[in-house]
């Protein structure tokens, strides 16, 4: 996805309840490393030169009562 001139990588996490943690908490250090690695490969393969960011879309609940929380720039690639 693009947000003006920024390439945005989005991780979507869903949990029916937050009993065992909020979906944002599920994107741990290991998952972030994997996302960064995938983004690096994508950027290299497609020769992208624009800046990028990592967002997380956290969804809780069941249809039709879903709650969405979009964390822009949720983490950095450094």
N, C-alpha and C positions, 0 to 999 in steps of 0.2 A: 504494500500500500504506500502511497505517497501522501505526504502532508506538505504541500507546496514543493520546496526543493529537497525535502528530507525523505529518505527511504525509511519506512517504518516496518520493523519486524514485530509481529504481534503473537504472543503466546496466550491462548484461550484456555482457561481452567474453569471447570464446573464442579460444584458440590451440591448435593441435595440439601444438606444441612452443614452447619459449621461445628457440629459436635466433635469432629476429629481435626478441626483446624479450618481456617479460612482459605479459600482458593489461592489467595496471594501468597500464603505461607508455603504452598506446595512448590513454588518456584525457588528451589534451594540453590546453593552454590554449584552443585553438580549439574543441575538442569540449566543454570545460566551459562556454564562453560560449554555445554552442548549447543545451546542456542547461538552463542558467540561463534563457535566453530562452524555451524551450519551457515550463519550469516557471512562469515569470512569466505567460505567456499562459494557461496552465491555471488558475492561481490567480485571475486576473482574470475569466476566463470563468465559472468555477464559484463565484466569490465566497467563496473559502476564506479563513478568518481564523486558522487554526491555524498553529503554527510548522512549518517543513519542514526536511528535510535531504537530502543527496545521498549515496547509497551506490553502491559499485561491486562487482559480483559478477564476479570473475575466474575463468575456468574454463580449465584446461589438460589436455591429454591427449586420448585417444580412448576411446569406450565399449568396454568397461565400466570402464576405468581412468581415470576423470575425477577431477581434484583441484579442489576449490572453495575460494576465498578470498573472504570477504565483508568488505569494508572499510566499516564504518559511519562516516558523517560524513566521507567521503573528501575533500571540499573544501567551501568556503564560497561563498556567493553574493555576497560583497562583492568 
